[in-house]
Amino acid sequence: MPNVRNDGRMREKALRTVQTHSFAVDEARLYLDMHPDCDGARRYFDKQNALRKNAVREYENMFGPLTTDNINAQKDGWQWTDQPMPWEMGV
């Protein structure tokens, strides 16, 4: 039987990584809205965006879809609701 407690910790850690990089991407995007010519901010945005995409991919490989962006309902079926929602973790 899998260690449900450990699985919950792994899921939480993976989600926290996605959230951290998502926050950084959002903040960099807001900064770039006001300073679009800032090379450092553009590099930071690109780096954080790549890290976020990787974190989302890793999360989804381990725990299923996190957003509807990567769901193929015809191919995979509708499994969106088969997993706990992010706000249900720890329950």
C-alpha positions as CSV (number, residue, x, y, z in Angstrom):
1,M,0.0,0.0,0.0
2,P,1.4,3.4,-0.9
3,N,2.4,5.8,1.8
4,V,-0.5,8.3,1.5
5,R,1.1,10.6,4.0
6,N,4.3,10.8,2.0
7,D,2.3,11.2,-1.2
8,G,0.5,14.2,0.3
9,R,3.8,15.8,1.2
10,M,5.2,15.2,-2.3
11,R,2.0,16.7,-3.8
12,E,2.2,19.7,-1.5
13,K,5.9,20.3,-2.3
14,A,5.3,20.0,-6.0
15,L,2.4,22.4,-5.8
16,R,4.4,24.9,-3.8
17,T,7.1,24.8,-6.5
18,V,4.5,25.6,-9.1
19,Q,3.1,28.4,-7.0
20,T,6.5,29.9,-6.3
21,H,7.4,30.2,-9.9
22,S,3.9,31.3,-10.9
23,F,4.2,34.2,-8.4
24,A,7.6,35.2,-9.8
25,V,6.2,35.1,-13.4
26,D,3.2,37.2,-12.5
27,E,5.4,39.8,-10.7
28,A,7.9,40.0,-13.5
29,R,5.0,40.4,-16.0
30,L,3.6,43.3,-14.0
31,Y,7.0,44.9,-13.8
32,L,7.5,44.4,-17.6
33,D,4.2,46.1,-18.2
34,M,5.7,49.3,-16.9
35,H,9.3,48.7,-18.0
36,P,9.2,46.7,-21.2
37,D,12.7,47.5,-22.2
38,C,14.4,46.1,-19.1
39,D,16.6,43.4,-20.3
40,G,17.2,42.0,-16.8
41,A,13.4,41.7,-16.1
42,R,12.9,40.0,-19.5
43,R,15.6,37.5,-18.7
44,Y,14.2,36.9,-15.2
45,F,10.7,36.4,-16.7
46,D,11.9,33.9,-19.3
47,K,13.8,32.0,-16.6
48,Q,10.9,31.9,-14.2
49,N,8.5,31.0,-16.9
50,A,10.6,28.1,-18.0
51,L,10.9,26.9,-14.4
52,R,7.1,27.2,-14.0
53,K,6.4,25.2,-17.1
54,N,8.8,22.5,-15.9
55,A,7.2,22.5,-12.4
56,V,3.7,22.2,-13.9
57,R,4.9,19.3,-16.2
58,E,6.5,17.5,-13.3
59,Y,3.4,18.0,-11.1
60,E,1.1,16.7,-13.8
61,N,3.3,13.7,-14.5
62,M,3.1,12.7,-10.9
63,F,-0.5,13.8,-9.8
64,G,-2.6,14.5,-12.9
65,P,-3.7,17.7,-14.5
66,L,-3.3,20.9,-12.6
67,T,-5.0,23.2,-15.1
68,T,-7.2,22.6,-18.1
69,D,-4.4,23.8,-20.4
70,N,-3.0,20.3,-20.7
71,I,-6.1,18.2,-20.8
72,N,-7.1,16.3,-23.9
73,A,-10.7,15.1,-23.1
74,Q,-11.2,13.1,-26.3
75,K,-7.9,11.2,-25.9
76,D,-7.6,10.8,-22.1
77,G,-11.2,11.1,-21.0
78,W,-12.4,13.5,-18.4
79,Q,-10.3,12.8,-15.3
80,W,-10.1,16.4,-14.1
81,T,-12.2,15.7,-11.1
82,D,-10.6,12.3,-10.2
83,Q,-7.9,14.0,-8.0
84,P,-8.2,16.2,-4.9
85,M,-8.3,19.9,-5.8
86,P,-5.4,21.9,-4.6
87,W,-7.4,23.5,-1.8
88,E,-8.5,20.0,-0.6
89,M,-5.0,18.9,0.3
90,G,-4.4,18.1,3.9
91,V,-8.1,17.2,4.4
